[in-house]
Amino acid sequence: MAQINESDTLNLKANLSLTGFWQGGNVETLIFRAKSEVSFIPWKKWVFKTQNSYVYQEFGREKADEDILSLNFLYINPERKIYPLLLAFVSTNFRREIDARYIAGVGVTFQLMKKKKNFLKFSISSEYEETNFDNNNFNFAEYDGSESINTFRATLWVNGKYYLFKDKVIFSHESYFQPSLEYGNNYRWRSDLALEMPVWKHLNFKINYLNAFESVVIEGQEQGDRFLTFGFTLKSY
């Protein structure tokens, strides 16, 4: 993840990363990942940030994955060490048979470190979630028969970005753990790690590793997903 810092004072910041993997021959494999991030200041002391990603996989020309994730945040006074936020998420997942997932909530961010371009932040939030599935047969029998699972959640976030070796290497990360406040067996976590090496002023070479886990899935599915992709990031700053 390119990790735009909402505490920066620029009125508009944007980036786009395209990473993937392709193998042909006896085994044909395609993995493609696109990710964009935009932040802007709609009003004084307010910052809106949207992060949108798309993942596609196919093996032997048969689609195995197609996921869309949109994370949207509204921050108030993000230049402070502690500031509130509003959030709204929308996502889909082909392999997990998630037709649509909607999340809305509020939280607070603690800015643990900000030094030049480097930063480290911790956030805690609470949300209401509605997930609509295309199937009603789950790995936990208590959810069987329902194509919609609704719950309140808490989320713990950690994210940061660090410029290393005289800005020749950039390491960024964003991770969260998201348990249900109602069901002990319903939780998920996700960790997104990236190494970038500047090529030109607005272009970086990027290595991205995504590791995600979801406890409640359709019966017969694996709970974990991992992606290692290579590509480039285009940025406006």
Secondary structure, 3 states (H helix, E strand, C coil): CCCCCCCCCCCEEEEEEEEEEEECCCCCEEEEEEEEEEEECCCCCEEEEEEEEEEEEEECCEEEEEEEEEEEEEEECCCCCEEEEEEEEEEEECCCCEEEEEEEEEEEEEEEEEECCEEEEEEEEEEEEEEEECCCCECCHHHCCCCEEEEEEEEEEEEEEEEECCCCEEEEEEEEEEEECCCCCCEEEEEEEEEEEEEECCEEEEEEEEEEEECCCECCCCCEEEEEEEEEEEECC
